[in-house]
Amino acid sequence: MALSDMTKAGPDRKALAAATTTVVLWASAFVAIRGAGEHFGPGALALGRLLAGSVALAALLALRGEGPPPRAAWPGIAASGLLWFGAYMVALNWGEQQVDAGTAAMVVNIGPVLIALLGGRFLGEGYPPKLLAGMAVSFAGAVVVGLSISGGGGSSVLGIALCLIAAVTYAGGVVAQKPALRHASPLQVTAFGCLVGTAACLPFTPQLVDQVATAPPSATLGVVYLGLFPTALAFTTWAYALARSTAGRMGATTYAVPALVVLMAWAVLGEVPGWLTLAGGALCLAGVAVSRRR
C-alpha cells in the first residue's frame, strides 16, 4: 500500500504499535544508560550495546532467510549506521555523563524538529500544519520536563554540546534511513546499519574488554539489555513504522520519550516527579496526539 493510500485509509495500527514499542524501549534506554554508564566509558558502552544488537539482528536475519540489502539501499544504510548507530550513541552516552537526565532529554529532543525540517527539505514531505502544531506543543512539554528535573543549573558546556551533537546525528540518521527503506526491509536496514555502527566503534574494543573485566554483572547485563531491546528490537520496530509513515511524523512520536522517562525513573529510581514535570509530560503526549492526526 502506498503512503498516500495509507493516509487516506487512516492510521496503520501495526505501524502505530511498532512506534509505541520503540518509544517505550528508547525511554527505558535512558535509565539503563545511567546505570551502565557508571562502569563503562561512552565508546565502550556504545560498542558493547551495538555488538549485542548486531548478534541478535544477525541471528534474526539468518532465521528469516534475509540476505544483504540491495545496492540501492546501501547509501542510506551506511549514513544512518555512522550517524545514528555510531556517532549518536557515543555522543549521548558521553553527554549523559556530563549533564543531568532532564537537560539531556530536553536538548536531544531538538532532534524531532530537525527531522521535520530535513524531511520537508530533502524527502519532499512538506510541513503539514498539524505536524508543526503538534511538534510545537511537544517541544514546549519537553522543555518543561527538562527544566523541572534539571540539576539546578549545573550543566556543563561540554555536556550540552554533546547532547546537541546527539540530536543532530539522530536527525540525520533518520532522514538518511528513510530512502533506504524503499529498497530493503526494515530488518535489513536495521541490521546492516547496526553492523556499520559497530564497525565504526571498533577502536573502543580495548576499553570495552578492560571495563567488562571490572564492571559488576548488573552493569554488563545493562549493556546487553541496551543491545537486545532498545537497539535490536526498538530500531527494527522504528524502521517498520518509518517505512509506513513520514520521517517528520515519526520524529514527533518520540516526543513521548521524556514523559515516559520520568515515569520509569519514578518507578525504578524512586524519583518522585513534581507537578510541573507531570504537566510537561502531559504536553509531550498531547503534542504527539496532535501531530499524528490525519
Secondary structure, 3 states (H helix, E strand, C coil): CCHHHHHHHCCCHHHHHHHHHHHHHHHHHHHHHHHHCCCCCHHHHHHHHHHHHHHHHHHHHHHHCCCCCCHHHHHHHHHHHHHHHHHHHHHHHHHHHHCCHHHHHHHHCCHHHHHHHHHHHHCCCCCCHHHHHHHHHHHHHHHHHHHHCCCCCCCCHHHHHHHHHHHHHHHHHHHHHHHHCCCCCHHHHHHHHHHHHHHHCHHHHHHHHHHHHHCCHHHHHHHHHHHHHHHHHHHHHHHHHHCCCCHHHHHHHCCHHHHHHHHHHHHHHCCCCCHHHHHHHHHHHHHHHHHCCC
